[in-house]
Amino acid sequence: MKKPMDKALINKIITNLKQKMLLLTTPDESVANSGIRYWQEKNLLILLSLCFVFGTIVYIPSVALSIKEDLWIIAVADTLIYTYIIVLFFFKKLPYMVRASSLSLISYFLGMILLIVLGPFGGGPVWLFVFPVITVLLMTLREAVMALILNGISIFGIGALMMIYNFEGWAKIAVVVNPVEKWVVSSLNFMLLNTIVVFSAASVLKGLKLSLEQLNRARKMEALGLLAGGVAHDLNNILSAIVGFPDLLMMEIEEDHPMRPYLLAIKNSGNRAAEIIQDLLTLSRRGVSNREVINLNDVVTDFFNTPEFKTILSFHPNTTVNKKLQKNLPLVMGSQHHLEKTLMNLISNAAEAQSDKNGIITVSTSHCHVKKTIQSYCRVPKGEYVLLGVEDQGTGISSEDLERIFEPFFTKKKMGRSGTGLGMAVVWGTVQDHEGYIDVKSILDEGTQFTLYFPVTFERRKAKNMEKNLNHIMGNKESILIVDDDKSLGDVITVMLKSLNYSPVYVQNGEESIEYLQHNVADLVLLDMIMGEGMDGLETYREIIKIHPEQKAIVLSGFSQSEKVDEVIRLGASKYLKKPCTMKVLGEAIKEVFSK
């Protein structure tokens, strides 16, 4: 029984030591969300812990040997340095830069003392080698380069002293053949290796910093996406009535009825509200659901004719916006609405940046082949791209702000001019959704240039249908089952479908739809994805196709297209529609499904 008890005791001691070390090497909460600084603080605490614990093992024999050989300067230096390490270890309240620079300089001074007293065969060169490495780990490359320069000056300075005094101070060196030449060669090798290690460590730390920034940005986007998704589902259900009922009312009144403009205003306001919700979904990378083959020249030209563009110019009357569009531009795959929104945000920011002076904004398109990966603001891989550029003559963006401009809610715009801080985040999300890339170049007091790279598509462009009345989407009494947990929305869709000459039946959840289809047949199912209690849209459709394997369905959801929507389409659903949708959009989608 003794051995298991001893083993248990040892495990307990090891566990306690681990917990104690974890506590001692964990930075306080003030730097918990500080990215790379958190890990630098943790590295500092680990280094101080190791110096404190294992330094004792080195300190005692080192001091004893120094006293024995009358090397009192080393004994005193070791004692002072070890005492200072204890102070740094226990006094965490000291500013970080004081503790970090102190630990770094300790290695330098100890290395110099050992090198001067014991010569190159002591531990001095090792401590000097560590000096810039610790500096780059705990501070920045700038401080590390300064440490390398100090090392170089010190080492070659000692070489100069060796030439002057002919090595009389170093008895062990005096017997070396060609000592000065060998010292120079050794010093050059030392500095080369020291530089390689420092810059390699700096490169790794830079990569870690970028990864942490991307991770933090992704976490922010994910959190915002979860919030936006939940809000979007409920608000889009509400907006469906605001967007849908005006169409029904306008069908009942004459073209010149005095109420028609007001009904159109209600409908347009609902659509604008839906676009704002769509912006939030774009931040979570769930925004672009309907893609088509488009020409970026058309995107620019169409945007210049919108009220939004005229509003920007009215806020900035001294700003001139020019177009520089390349002819015969290749096509891209994307959403014209989202790309116009991106262009609006870029032009709005550019106008704001030069609001205090007369300035010119240039919007350009071009075509290029990237033959070699571009390492710029974003990494742009090889490929064929269509470029959309927006260049201003404004105040420019500082390097600190340049790293944050695509963060949600980061803004320096004047409030009251859409300065919510979402604009550039929407730009980033839209470009990512289009599998594109962004490059940003900015010079303070000279201006900023945004260049957006979109992959070329070789698909053909579909001819646009001319605007028609509702006759082309009228039904022939086909039966349509509506499955939606929002009764008011179900009522709206029911009225719409009756107006389009369909025979709708409404149920409020997935269980009711399955019960209905066990005894009846529906030509089409309009299926909501996110329902309150019980089955969601995916689970419902899986059960439906067990009853009717060829059941036609359209997913109609207030949430943007997700993995569950993709799975329903893979199982056999024909189409996805995002709420709110107008009667025309709904009717055309139904007609398209029935025509297949």
BAKEVO-769064 format. One line per field, with one value per residue (C-alpha): residue number from 1; residue in one letter; y, x, z. Coordinates in nm, 4 decimals. Layout:
<babas>
zamar: NUM	... .
roro: A	... .
py: Y	... .
px: X	... .
pz: Z	... .
</babas>
This chain:
<babas>
zamar: 1	2	3	4	5	6	7	8	9	10	11	12	13	14	15	16	17	18	19	20	21	22	23	24	25	26	27	28	29	30	31	32	33	34	35	36	37	38	39	40	41	42	43	44	45	46	47	48	49	50	51	52	53	54	55	56	57	58	59	60	61	62	63	64	65	66	67	68	69	70	71	72	73	74	75	76	77	78	79	80	81	82	83	84	85	86	87	88	89	90	91	92	93	94	95	96	97	98	99	100	101	102	103	104	105	106	107	108	109	110	111	112	113	114	115	116	117	118	119	120	121	122	123	124	125	126	127	128	129	130	131	132	133	134	135	136	137	138	139	140	141	142	143	144	145	146	147	148	149	150	151	152	153	154	155	156	157	158	159	160	161	162	163	164	165	166	167	168	169	170	171	172	173	174	175	176	177	178	179	180	181	182	183	184	185	186	187	188	189	190	191	192	193	194	195	196	197	198	199	200	201	202	203	204	205	206	207	208	209	210	211	212	213	214	215	216	217	218	219	220	221	222	223	224	225	226	227	228	229	230	231	232	233	234	235	236	237	238	239	240	241	242	243	244	245	246	247	248	249	250	251	252	253	254	255	256	257	258	259	260	261	262	263	264	265	266	267	268	269	270	271	272	273	274	275	276	277	278	279	280	281	282	283	284	285	286	287	288	289	290	291	292	293	294	295	296	297	298	299	300	301	302	303	304	305	306	307	308	309	310	311	312	313	314	315	316	317	318	319	320	321	322	323	324	325	326	327	328	329	330	331	332	333	334	335	336	337	338	339	340	341	342	343	344	345	346	347	348	349	350	351	352	353	354	355	356	357	358	359	360	361	362	363	364	365	366	367	368	369	370	371	372	373	374	375	376	377	378	379	380	381	382	383	384	385	386	387	388	389	390	391	392	393	394	395	396	397	398	399	400	401	402	403	404	405	406	407	408	409	410	411	412	413	414	415	416	417	418	419	420	421	422	423	424	425	426	427	428	429	430	431	432	433	434	435	436	437	438	439	440	441	442	443	444	445	446	447	448	449	450	451	452	453	454	455	456	457	458	459	460	461	462	463	464	465	466	467	468	469	470	471	472	473	474	475	476	477	478	479	480	481	482	483	484	485	486	487	488	489	490	491	492	493	494	495	496	497	498	499	500	501	502	503	504	505	506	507	508	509	510	511	512	513	514	515	516	517	518	519	520	521	522	523	524	525	526	527	528	529	530	531	532	533	534	535	536	537	538	539	540	541	542	543	544	545	546	547	548	549	550	551	552	553	554	555	556	557	558	559	560	561	562	563	564	565	566	567	568	569	570	571	572	573	574	575	576	577	578	579	580	581	582	583	584	585	586	587	588	589	590	591	592	593	594	595	596 .
roro: M	K	K	P	M	D	K	A	L	I	N	K	I	I	T	N	L	K	Q	K	M	L	L	L	T	T	P	D	E	S	V	A	N	S	G	I	R	Y	W	Q	E	K	N	L	L	I	L	L	S	L	C	F	V	F	G	T	I	V	Y	I	P	S	V	A	L	S	I	K	E	D	L	W	I	I	A	V	A	D	T	L	I	Y	T	Y	I	I	V	L	F	F	F	K	K	L	P	Y	M	V	R	A	S	S	L	S	L	I	S	Y	F	L	G	M	I	L	L	I	V	L	G	P	F	G	G	G	P	V	W	L	F	V	F	P	V	I	T	V	L	L	M	T	L	R	E	A	V	M	A	L	I	L	N	G	I	S	I	F	G	I	G	A	L	M	M	I	Y	N	F	E	G	W	A	K	I	A	V	V	V	N	P	V	E	K	W	V	V	S	S	L	N	F	M	L	L	N	T	I	V	V	F	S	A	A	S	V	L	K	G	L	K	L	S	L	E	Q	L	N	R	A	R	K	M	E	A	L	G	L	L	A	G	G	V	A	H	D	L	N	N	I	L	S	A	I	V	G	F	P	D	L	L	M	M	E	I	E	E	D	H	P	M	R	P	Y	L	L	A	I	K	N	S	G	N	R	A	A	E	I	I	Q	D	L	L	T	L	S	R	R	G	V	S	N	R	E	V	I	N	L	N	D	V	V	T	D	F	F	N	T	P	E	F	K	T	I	L	S	F	H	P	N	T	T	V	N	K	K	L	Q	K	N	L	P	L	V	M	G	S	Q	H	H	L	E	K	T	L	M	N	L	I	S	N	A	A	E	A	Q	S	D	K	N	G	I	I	T	V	S	T	S	H	C	H	V	K	K	T	I	Q	S	Y	C	R	V	P	K	G	E	Y	V	L	L	G	V	E	D	Q	G	T	G	I	S	S	E	D	L	E	R	I	F	E	P	F	F	T	K	K	K	M	G	R	S	G	T	G	L	G	M	A	V	V	W	G	T	V	Q	D	H	E	G	Y	I	D	V	K	S	I	L	D	E	G	T	Q	F	T	L	Y	F	P	V	T	F	E	R	R	K	A	K	N	M	E	K	N	L	N	H	I	M	G	N	K	E	S	I	L	I	V	D	D	D	K	S	L	G	D	V	I	T	V	M	L	K	S	L	N	Y	S	P	V	Y	V	Q	N	G	E	E	S	I	E	Y	L	Q	H	N	V	A	D	L	V	L	L	D	M	I	M	G	E	G	M	D	G	L	E	T	Y	R	E	I	I	K	I	H	P	E	Q	K	A	I	V	L	S	G	F	S	Q	S	E	K	V	D	E	V	I	R	L	G	A	S	K	Y	L	K	K	P	C	T	M	K	V	L	G	E	A	I	K	E	V	F	S	K .
py: 0.0000	0.2273	0.2651	0.3744	0.6232	0.7611	0.7861	0.9642	1.2068	1.2796	1.3380	1.5728	1.7699	1.7928	1.9073	2.1737	2.2946	2.3152	2.5159	2.7454	2.8007	2.8630	3.1242	3.2909	3.2978	3.4198	3.7930	3.9948	4.0679	4.4129	4.2543	3.9524	4.0911	4.2732	4.0297	3.9909	4.1937	3.9233	3.6594	3.8895	3.9427	3.5670	3.5058	3.7609	3.5900	3.2485	3.3770	3.5423	3.2224	3.0119	3.2613	3.2643	2.8849	2.7597	3.0727	2.9510	2.6323	2.8395	3.1238	2.9244	2.7356	3.0404	3.2694	3.0010	2.9538	3.3306	3.3785	3.0842	3.2393	3.5945	3.7072	3.9316	4.1452	3.8399	3.7360	4.0853	4.1109	3.7696	3.8652	4.2010	4.0533	3.7620	4.0015	4.2241	3.9215	3.8375	4.1958	4.1757	3.8367	3.9412	4.3025	4.2525	4.6039	4.7512	4.8747	4.6047	4.7921	4.8446	4.4721	4.3632	4.6046	4.5234	4.1494	4.2142	4.4455	4.2000	3.9503	4.2215	4.3456	3.9929	3.8939	4.1943	4.1385	3.7706	3.8496	4.1184	3.9214	3.5632	3.6209	3.4519	3.1064	3.2020	3.2377	3.5970	3.5298	3.3127	3.5871	3.8467	3.6186	3.5884	3.9677	4.0643	3.7388	3.8222	4.1774	4.0699	3.8243	4.0774	4.4028	4.4901	4.4444	4.8076	4.7480	4.4163	4.5882	4.8401	4.5452	4.3915	4.7221	4.7454	4.3879	4.4676	4.7848	4.5996	4.2968	4.4894	4.7452	4.4632	4.3544	4.7031	4.6903	4.3527	4.5037	4.7965	4.5940	4.2824	4.0472	4.1024	4.1042	3.7583	3.4989	3.2172	3.4175	3.5237	3.1860	3.1886	3.2321	3.5314	3.6236	3.9505	3.7945	3.5013	3.7383	3.9362	3.6191	3.4788	3.8119	3.8278	3.4735	3.5586	3.8671	3.6789	3.4012	3.6548	3.8537	3.5419	3.4271	3.7726	3.8343	3.4786	3.5264	3.8662	3.7067	3.4374	3.6988	3.9117	3.6083	3.5386	3.9001	3.8868	3.5536	3.6927	3.9998	3.7808	3.5561	3.8539	3.9980	3.6606	3.6369	3.9861	3.9006	3.5717	3.7404	4.0143	3.7523	3.5584	3.8787	3.9938	3.6533	3.6392	3.9969	3.9567	3.6576	3.8413	4.1792	4.0320	3.8528	4.1860	4.3664	4.1077	4.2584	4.6144	4.5200	4.2784	4.4512	4.7658	4.5429	4.3929	4.7323	4.8802	4.5961	4.7165	5.0860	5.2846	5.4012	5.7647	5.7026	5.9650	5.6909	5.5111	5.7350	5.6756	5.2993	5.3106	5.5114	5.2465	4.9702	5.1536	5.2260	4.8583	4.7660	5.0141	4.8676	4.5221	4.6494	4.7703	4.4244	4.2811	4.4970	4.3339	3.9901	4.0874	4.1469	3.7861	3.6650	3.5490	3.8327	3.7413	3.4768	3.5629	3.5949	3.6826	3.7602	4.1361	4.4049	4.6354	4.9238	4.8851	4.8808	5.2137	5.3749	5.2628	5.3841	5.7291	5.7578	5.6650	5.9001	5.7753	5.9117	6.2469	6.2571	6.2117	6.5007	6.7206	6.6667	6.7450	7.0137	7.0823	6.7217	6.6072	6.2389	6.1209	5.7888	5.6128	5.2914	5.0430	4.9359	4.5694	4.4805	4.1077	3.9965	3.8922	3.6805	3.8644	4.0737	4.4151	4.5451	4.4514	4.5892	4.9192	4.9305	4.8725	5.1521	5.3845	5.3240	5.3786	5.7018	5.8274	5.7684	5.9308	6.2388	6.2646	6.2426	6.5508	6.7452	7.0360	7.1056	7.0870	6.7371	6.4842	6.1249	5.8883	5.5691	5.3318	4.9838	4.7775	4.4247	4.2591	3.9264	3.8710	3.6497	3.6466	3.6540	4.0135	4.0667	4.3880	4.4785	4.1406	3.8529	3.8448	3.5077	3.4505	3.4823	3.6993	3.9838	4.2807	4.5759	4.8374	5.1371	5.4396	5.7058	6.0337	6.3359	6.3479	6.3424	5.9846	5.7111	5.6601	5.3212	5.2548	5.3256	5.1342	4.8141	4.8785	5.0368	4.7168	4.6490	4.6812	5.0109	5.1708	5.5170	5.8672	6.0108	6.2901	6.1574	6.2207	6.1158	5.7391	5.7394	5.4216	5.2392	4.9573	5.0867	4.9554	4.6322	4.5832	4.6475	4.3806	4.1288	4.1875	4.1467	3.8261	3.6966	3.7610	3.5656	3.8858	4.0778	4.4323	4.6446	4.9788	5.2388	5.5633	5.8590	6.1117	6.4499	6.3142	6.0623	5.7006	5.4412	5.1341	4.8607	4.5706	4.2512	4.0353	3.7044	3.7021	3.4698	3.3121	3.2454	3.4226	3.7066	3.6453	3.8929	4.1078	4.0580	4.3652	4.4830	4.3162	4.3364	4.0525	3.8591	3.6501	3.5168	3.4291	3.0707	2.8113	2.7156	2.5023	2.4042	2.5583	2.4659	2.7530	2.6440	2.9364	2.9912	3.3602	3.3681	3.7307	3.6536	3.3384	3.5513	3.7961	3.5167	3.3535	3.6751	3.7203	3.3683	3.3998	3.7229	3.5311	3.2664	2.9909	2.7743	2.8275	2.6327	2.7667	2.5623	2.7028	2.4402	2.1412	1.8827	2.0222	2.0222	1.6544	1.5654	1.7589	1.5931	1.2459	1.2941	1.5567	1.6566	1.9983	2.1081	2.3234	2.3815	2.7259	2.6366	2.8626	2.7570	2.8810	2.8055	2.8401	2.5163	2.1783	2.0942	2.3425	2.3665	2.1071	1.8458	1.9152	1.8704	1.5446	1.4063	1.5499	1.3723	1.0451	1.0923	1.2567	1.1967	1.4354	1.7169	2.0600	2.3244	2.6805	2.7822	3.1179	3.2504	3.5741	3.4439	3.4477	3.1378	2.8982	2.5401	2.4188	2.5979	2.4439	2.1007	2.1449	2.2434	1.9414	1.7176	1.8458	2.1909	2.4074	2.7553	2.9869	3.3228	3.5756	3.7551	4.0070	3.9532	4.1288	3.9579	3.9878	3.8174	3.5415	3.4895	3.4687	3.2160	2.9949	3.0183	2.9211	2.6119	2.5001	2.5479	2.2917 .
px: 0.0000	0.2965	0.3906	0.0425	0.0255	0.3697	0.2639	-0.0593	0.1347	0.3810	0.0945	-0.0707	0.2526	0.3021	-0.0587	-0.0212	0.3044	0.1402	-0.1502	0.0900	0.3012	-0.0110	-0.1231	0.2189	0.2474	-0.1053	-0.1300	-0.3936	-0.7325	-0.6304	-0.4386	-0.6656	-0.8007	-0.4874	-0.3885	-0.0121	0.0575	-0.1156	0.1252	0.4244	0.3200	0.2809	0.6245	0.7756	0.6193	0.7387	1.0947	1.0993	0.9641	1.2335	1.5038	1.3730	1.3472	1.6426	1.8489	1.9021	2.0637	2.3018	2.3537	2.4898	2.7762	2.8555	2.9022	3.0952	3.3372	3.3756	3.4682	3.7087	3.8902	3.8722	3.6389	3.4408	3.3020	3.1195	2.9947	2.8570	2.7056	2.5349	2.3948	2.2597	2.1098	1.9426	1.8029	1.6603	1.5004	1.3263	1.1951	1.0683	0.9100	0.7088	0.6264	0.3820	0.2461	0.5599	0.4886	0.5314	0.7978	1.0048	1.0031	1.0565	1.3427	1.5026	1.5083	1.6472	1.9243	2.0149	2.1261	2.3329	2.5122	2.5752	2.7112	2.9446	3.0744	3.1447	3.3031	3.5343	3.6367	3.6488	3.7035	3.5261	3.5533	3.3127	2.9364	2.9464	2.8809	2.5794	2.4193	2.4901	2.3303	2.0166	1.9914	1.8224	1.6222	1.4568	1.4056	1.2157	1.0034	0.9030	0.8992	0.9082	1.1425	1.2525	1.3902	1.5406	1.7310	1.8645	1.9772	2.1545	2.3318	2.4381	2.5692	2.7659	2.9175	3.0127	3.1691	3.3674	3.4611	3.6161	3.7977	3.9454	4.0618	4.2208	4.4271	4.5369	4.6349	4.7601	4.5434	4.7447	4.4237	4.3137	4.5740	4.3891	4.3660	4.7300	4.8417	4.5931	4.7413	4.5997	4.3700	4.2363	4.1451	3.9766	3.7886	3.6592	3.5470	3.3848	3.2123	3.0758	2.9382	2.7941	2.6149	2.4900	2.3327	2.2007	2.0346	1.8838	1.7296	1.5938	1.4302	1.2931	1.1352	0.9997	0.8431	0.6744	0.5452	0.4111	0.2260	0.0888	-0.0246	-0.2042	-0.3644	-0.4871	-0.6292	-0.8085	-0.9382	-1.0668	-1.2284	-1.3895	-1.5201	-1.6693	-1.8300	-1.9633	-2.1139	-2.2629	-2.3873	-2.5687	-2.7315	-2.8152	-2.9527	-3.1937	-3.3079	-3.3321	-3.5647	-3.8179	-3.7915	-3.8144	-4.1341	-4.2774	-4.1573	-4.3240	-4.6620	-4.5327	-4.3905	-4.6679	-4.9957	-4.9304	-4.9158	-5.2536	-5.4102	-5.2728	-5.4359	-5.7733	-5.7370	-5.7012	-5.3649	-5.4473	-5.5884	-5.4564	-5.3578	-5.1236	-4.8169	-4.8579	-4.8810	-4.5658	-4.3901	-4.4847	-4.3558	-4.0294	-3.9705	-4.0172	-3.7677	-3.5125	-3.5562	-3.4982	-3.1755	-3.0462	-3.1092	-2.9303	-2.6263	-2.6118	-2.6300	-2.3510	-2.1229	-2.1712	-2.0794	-2.4366	-2.5523	-2.5195	-2.7749	-2.8726	-2.5860	-2.5902	-2.3418	-2.2813	-2.0595	-1.8913	-1.9261	-2.3038	-2.2743	-2.0879	-2.3137	-2.6344	-2.5138	-2.4356	-2.8070	-2.9356	-3.0762	-2.8061	-2.5312	-2.7083	-2.7410	-2.3636	-2.3010	-2.5509	-2.3586	-2.0275	-2.0939	-1.7205	-1.6503	-1.6296	-1.6710	-1.5246	-1.5590	-1.2753	-1.4238	-1.2384	-1.4258	-1.4993	-1.4657	-1.4912	-1.7859	-1.7982	-2.0389	-2.2139	-2.4972	-2.5463	-2.7298	-2.4451	-2.1784	-2.3673	-2.3857	-2.0084	-1.9469	-2.1749	-1.9799	-1.6428	-1.7519	-1.9191	-1.5990	-1.3870	-1.6110	-1.5988	-1.2167	-1.1892	-1.4894	-1.2705	-1.1299	-1.2170	-1.1312	-1.1776	-1.2882	-1.2048	-1.4044	-1.2348	-1.2689	-0.9996	-0.8979	-0.5731	-0.3919	-0.2135	0.0781	0.2444	0.0793	0.0488	0.1442	-0.0318	-0.3140	-0.4621	-0.2864	-0.4100	-0.3374	-0.2637	-0.5613	-0.7661	-0.9537	-1.1775	-1.0718	-1.2988	-1.1055	-1.2050	-0.9354	-0.9643	-0.7473	-0.8389	-0.6581	-0.5363	-0.5490	-0.2881	-0.1165	-0.2897	-0.6359	-0.5565	-0.5411	-0.8888	-1.0917	-1.2833	-1.3787	-1.7519	-1.8457	-1.5050	-1.5702	-1.4274	-1.7078	-1.9349	-2.2485	-2.5638	-2.4014	-2.4366	-2.1420	-2.2464	-1.9191	-2.0804	-2.0013	-1.6463	-1.7332	-2.0089	-1.7504	-1.5220	-1.8047	-1.9338	-1.5905	-1.5340	-1.8770	-1.7763	-1.4506	-1.2594	-0.9741	-0.9077	-0.5950	-0.5621	-0.2913	-0.2954	-0.0621	-0.1422	-0.2561	-0.2436	-0.5248	-0.6366	-0.6907	-0.9105	-0.8762	-1.1212	-1.0293	-1.3171	-1.2545	-1.3547	-1.6401	-1.6794	-2.0505	-2.2783	-2.4978	-2.8727	-3.0902	-3.2943	-3.6688	-3.8743	-4.0996	-4.4392	-4.7695	-4.8868	-5.0649	-4.7567	-4.7399	-5.1054	-5.1733	-5.4310	-5.5763	-5.2713	-5.2688	-4.9937	-4.9240	-4.7830	-4.5782	-4.4841	-4.4991	-4.5888	-4.9674	-4.9801	-4.7234	-4.9142	-5.2247	-5.0324	-4.8983	-5.2422	-5.4012	-5.1173	-5.1584	-5.5355	-5.4840	-5.2542	-5.5257	-5.3699	-5.5399	-5.3394	-5.3651	-5.1903	-5.0477	-4.8482	-4.5755	-4.3972	-4.6033	-4.9290	-4.7842	-4.6898	-5.0354	-5.1954	-4.9803	-5.0541	-5.4150	-5.3816	-5.1617	-5.0027	-4.8595	-4.6067	-4.4921	-4.3766	-4.1567	-4.0211	-3.6786	-3.6787	-3.9932	-4.0565	-4.1176	-4.1014	-3.9488	-3.7545	-3.7722	-3.5017	-3.6556	-3.9997	-3.8835	-3.7069	-4.0379	-4.2343	-4.0228	-4.0784	-4.4497	-4.4111	-4.0550	-4.1015	-4.2590	-4.1851	-4.0916	-3.9653	-3.7759	-3.9136	-3.7173	-3.6394	-3.2877	-3.0197	-2.9152	-2.7431	-2.6157	-2.9647	-3.1142	-2.8463	-2.9296	-3.3032	-3.2198	-2.9887	-3.2748	-3.4983	-3.6393	-3.6437	-3.5569	-3.4765	-3.6504	-3.5596	-3.8317	-3.9692	-4.0550	-4.3069	-4.6010	-4.4238	-4.1064	-4.3072	-4.5267	-4.2274	-4.0537	-4.3647	-4.4095	-4.0441	-4.0843	-4.4028	-4.2406	-3.9688 .
pz: 0.0000	0.0480	-0.3191	-0.4385	-0.1515	-0.2434	-0.6078	-0.5139	-0.2951	-0.5755	-0.8221	-0.5732	-0.5283	-0.9068	-0.9551	-0.6856	-0.8416	-1.1849	-1.0440	-0.8595	-1.1711	-1.3807	-1.1302	-1.1265	-1.5076	-1.5869	-1.6666	-1.4852	-1.6408	-1.7664	-2.0575	-2.1100	-2.4399	-2.5555	-2.8303	-2.8708	-2.5543	-2.3487	-2.4821	-2.4359	-2.0726	-2.0302	-2.1844	-1.9456	-1.6431	-1.7633	-1.8174	-1.4747	-1.3160	-1.4819	-1.3820	-1.0244	-0.9864	-1.1904	-1.1296	-0.7734	-0.9055	-1.1196	-0.8719	-0.5756	-0.7522	-0.9690	-0.6681	-0.4783	-0.7691	-0.8167	-0.4491	-0.4646	-0.7628	-0.6210	-0.9003	-0.6688	-0.9493	-1.0902	-0.7451	-0.6788	-1.0290	-0.9963	-0.6559	-0.7715	-1.0869	-0.9055	-0.6434	-0.9175	-1.0872	-0.7578	-0.7426	-1.1024	-1.0330	-0.7287	-0.8191	-1.1074	-1.0606	-1.2167	-1.5734	-1.8354	-2.0340	-1.7168	-1.6390	-2.0007	-2.0736	-1.7356	-1.8053	-2.1521	-2.0258	-1.7475	-2.0128	-2.1825	-1.8695	-1.7418	-2.0832	-2.0972	-1.7424	-1.8118	-2.1487	-2.0089	-1.6979	-1.8297	-2.2010	-2.4917	-2.3302	-2.0476	-2.0628	-2.1873	-2.5601	-2.4744	-2.2633	-2.5324	-2.7924	-2.5771	-2.5275	-2.8620	-2.8679	-2.5347	-2.6613	-2.9741	-2.7770	-2.5128	-2.7095	-3.0811	-3.3757	-3.3406	-2.9894	-3.1034	-3.3871	-3.1344	-2.9192	-3.2205	-3.2891	-2.9232	-2.9415	-3.2565	-3.1095	-2.7897	-2.9579	-3.2178	-2.9506	-2.7498	-3.0671	-3.0983	-2.7354	-2.8039	-3.0836	-2.8660	-2.5580	-2.7415	-2.5334	-2.2178	-2.0129	-2.1368	-2.0547	-2.2325	-2.5539	-2.5556	-2.6930	-2.9844	-3.3325	-3.5268	-3.2375	-3.3822	-3.7168	-3.5427	-3.3131	-3.6140	-3.7962	-3.4804	-3.4141	-3.7688	-3.7400	-3.3994	-3.5355	-3.8428	-3.6341	-3.3829	-3.6637	-3.8248	-3.4965	-3.4106	-3.7490	-3.7612	-3.4194	-3.5295	-3.8378	-3.6266	-3.3823	-3.6676	-3.8013	-3.4533	-3.4233	-3.7592	-3.6688	-3.3372	-3.5114	-3.7661	-3.4873	-3.2889	-3.6016	-3.6759	-3.3199	-3.3418	-3.6738	-3.5367	-3.2313	-3.4474	-3.6911	-3.4195	-3.2979	-3.6498	-3.7454	-3.4546	-3.5038	-3.8822	-3.8605	-3.6431	-3.8166	-4.1656	-4.0652	-3.9478	-4.2601	-4.4841	-4.3982	-4.4510	-4.7923	-4.8953	-4.8123	-5.0237	-5.3341	-5.2456	-5.1797	-5.5023	-5.6960	-5.5652	-5.6530	-5.9741	-6.1112	-6.0348	-5.6878	-5.4381	-5.1889	-5.4328	-5.3608	-4.9876	-5.0378	-5.2514	-4.9788	-4.7188	-4.9450	-5.0212	-4.6519	-4.5739	-4.8451	-4.7067	-4.3583	-4.5053	-4.6665	-4.3282	-4.1838	-4.4853	-4.3979	-4.0552	-4.2147	-4.4546	-4.1547	-4.0505	-4.4029	-4.4660	-4.6834	-5.0517	-5.1401	-5.4991	-5.7448	-6.1106	-6.3850	-6.3786	-6.5279	-6.2747	-6.5214	-6.4909	-6.1109	-6.1160	-6.3771	-6.2046	-5.8657	-6.0062	-6.0921	-5.7450	-5.4797	-5.2397	-5.4664	-5.4945	-5.1138	-5.0743	-5.3154	-5.1304	-4.8044	-4.9809	-5.2459	-5.2946	-5.3901	-5.7524	-5.8375	-6.1691	-6.3496	-6.5270	-6.6642	-6.8840	-7.1969	-7.2744	-6.9080	-6.8243	-6.6137	-6.2485	-6.0455	-5.7644	-5.6313	-5.7923	-5.4850	-5.2489	-5.4814	-5.5148	-5.1345	-5.1196	-5.3696	-5.1717	-4.8498	-5.0183	-5.1902	-4.8713	-4.6716	-4.9431	-4.9502	-4.5708	-4.5776	-4.7994	-4.6691	-4.5560	-4.9019	-5.2697	-5.3763	-5.6529	-5.6026	-5.8876	-5.9329	-6.1754	-6.3188	-6.4878	-6.5767	-6.4708	-6.4552	-6.1245	-6.2271	-5.8863	-5.5441	-5.4204	-5.0561	-4.9642	-4.7232	-4.8163	-4.9838	-5.3452	-5.5100	-5.8777	-6.1088	-6.3424	-6.1739	-6.2415	-6.0252	-5.8708	-5.7387	-5.5317	-5.4836	-5.2928	-5.2136	-4.8470	-4.5163	-4.5489	-4.2876	-4.0160	-3.9923	-3.6580	-3.8015	-4.1209	-3.9175	-3.7733	-4.0538	-4.1313	-3.7700	-3.6933	-3.5245	-3.5859	-3.7306	-3.7411	-3.9512	-3.8371	-3.6728	-3.8695	-4.1979	-4.1652	-3.9275	-3.7496	-3.8053	-4.0060	-4.3559	-4.3992	-4.2180	-4.4775	-4.7521	-4.6047	-4.5656	-4.9185	-5.0781	-4.8809	-4.9892	-5.3507	-5.2955	-5.3616	-5.2009	-5.0811	-5.1133	-4.9331	-4.9866	-4.7896	-4.7351	-4.4640	-4.6030	-4.9597	-4.9907	-4.9897	-5.2598	-5.2170	-5.4794	-5.4786	-5.6667	-5.7978	-5.9803	-6.3472	-6.4440	-6.7873	-6.7522	-6.9956	-6.8864	-6.8881	-7.0712	-6.8345	-6.8446	-6.9209	-6.6392	-6.6716	-6.4919	-6.2683	-6.5472	-6.6241	-6.2676	-6.2177	-6.1119	-6.2113	-5.8734	-5.7812	-5.4133	-5.2002	-4.8369	-4.6274	-4.3217	-4.0950	-3.7197	-3.7636	-3.8150	-3.9295	-4.1992	-4.2924	-4.3403	-4.5644	-4.7867	-4.7979	-4.9273	-5.1792	-5.3174	-5.3428	-5.5376	-5.7727	-5.8292	-5.6169	-5.3527	-5.0309	-4.7046	-4.3950	-4.1034	-3.8125	-3.7585	-3.9049	-3.7199	-3.8624	-4.2146	-4.1883	-4.0577	-4.3450	-4.6121	-4.4780	-4.5921	-4.8672	-5.1598	-5.2163	-5.5499	-5.3625	-5.0032	-4.8857	-4.5896	-4.3147	-4.1821	-3.8235	-3.6273	-3.2547	-3.0706	-3.2387	-3.5750	-3.7849	-4.1630	-4.2310	-4.0007	-4.1474	-4.5070	-4.4232	-4.2940	-4.5880	-4.8512	-4.6680	-4.7454	-5.0904	-5.2219	-5.5178	-5.3155	-5.4628	-5.2055	-5.1715	-4.8586	-4.7441	-4.4471	-4.2651	-4.2008	-4.4690	-4.6548	-4.4160	-4.4084	-4.3160	-4.6168	-4.8409	-4.6994	-4.7710	-5.1308	-5.1591	-5.0427	-5.3236	-5.2460	-5.5577	-5.4370	-5.1474	-5.0983	-4.8336	-4.6402	-4.6889	-5.0555	-5.2731	-5.4385	-5.7736	-5.6467	-5.4773	-5.7850	-6.0207	-5.7947	-5.7799	-6.1571	-6.2077	-5.9869	-6.1644	-6.5057	-6.4300 .
</babas>
